[in-house]
Amino acid sequence: HTIEAACAHCIGKSLGLDQDYFPTHNYMAYAYVAMGDYGKAEEHFKIYRNLVPQEANPCDCLGDLYVKMGRFDDAISQYEQAVKLDPRFSLSQSKIGVSRIFKCARQNRSATDR
């Protein structure tokens, strides 16, 4: 067992106490990211986002996961939603640009690999 798995186990126990406590879903998502289980991480980030739809941070977190997964269009969409929810959330604004650069680099690499 890894420390990440132990953390996920403990966090999971707290979810048994209150499924709607949004910070727990955020913590659980990051535990799954650390374990490389991006599908489970995405599930928990989406629950987090759905529990506090007026907050920008869940969209930013989901965007970060999508960058890690190479899903740049999805990441950009989440970052744009974060900025829409909170125009002062400037970190997401900068991540939109970075994600576009990553997307372009991947497209250029694919073109040269042909």
N, C-alpha and C positions, 0 to 999 in steps of 0.2 A: 504494500500500500504506500502511496505517495502522500506527502503532506497535503497536496491539493485534494486528493480523494478523501482524506480525513476531514478536511475543511468542508467539502461538499456534503459529507455525511452529517456533520454537526449543523450546518446551515439547513440542510433538509429537515432535520428534527425541528428546527424553529419554524419552518414553513408549516409543519403539522399543527403548530399552535395558532398561526394566523396566516392564511393564504393571501390575504390582502395587504400585508405589511410590505410595501413596495421596496424598501431598502434590502430586504432579504433576497428578493429576486435579482437585484443588481449584484449582490455578493455571490449568489449562486451562479449567475452568468459568468462572472470573472473566474470563479473556481473552474467552471467547465472550459473556459478559454485556456486557462493554464494547463488543463489536462488534454487540450487539443480536440475536445468534443464540441465543435462549433455548432452543430445542430442543436444540442441541448442548450448551449449558450444563447443561441438565437431565440429559442423558445422563452427563456427567462428574461432576456432583454425586451422581447415583445410584451410579455406580461407586465413588466416594469413600466413600459411605455403606455400600455392600456390602463394601468392603475392610476397614473398621473399624466393624462393626456395634455395638460396645460403646461407641463414642464419641458424645457429644452434638453436637459441632460440625458434622458433616456434615448432620445433620437441621436444625440452625439455618440453615446456608447454603442448603439446599434450600428451607426456609421463606421466607427472604429473596427467593429467586428467584420463588417463587409469589406473594408480595405484589407484586413488580414486574410480574408477569403478570396480576394481578387475580384470582388463584385463591386467594381468602382461606380457604375451607374446607380446601384442601390445605395452605396455610401453617400454619393453626392445628393441623392434625394433625401436621405435622412439628415444630412448636414443642413440642407436648405430648409427642411422642416424645423430644425432646431433654431435657425436664424429667424424664421417666420414667427415662431412662438416667442422668441426673446431676441430682438435685434441687438441687444448688448452682449449676446453670447458670441463674442468675436472669435473665439477659438474655432468654432464650427465654420465660420466664414473662411478662415485661413485653410482649414482642412478641405474645403471645396476645391480650392486651387491646387493643393497638393494632390488630391485624388485625380483631378484632371490631368496633371503631369504624369502620374503613375499609369493612368489609362492610356495616354498617348505613347508613353515609353513601351508599354506592352504591345500596343498596335504596331509600333515601329519594329519591335523585335520580331513579331510574328511575320511582318512583311519581309524582313531580311532573312528569315529562316526558310523562306520558300524557295 
